[in-house]
């Protein structure tokens, strides 16, 4: 997805809140067709992990908190 490459243009440090919002949006977008396949899931997580800035101490809690928003 070209939109993902745009995330790396600016050299900013992402906060956990920003990563959570991004995860929510990308997951919603991937679910539009009714299914998030393995490739989409890997792309989402690799993108979030590669962004500079804060990273959650516990990814499971982070994911659960994001999905409960």
Secondary structure, 3 states (H helix, E strand, C coil): CHHHHHCCCCCCCECHHHHHHHHHHHHHHHHCCCCCCHHHHHHHHHHHHHCCECCCCCHHHHHHHHHCC
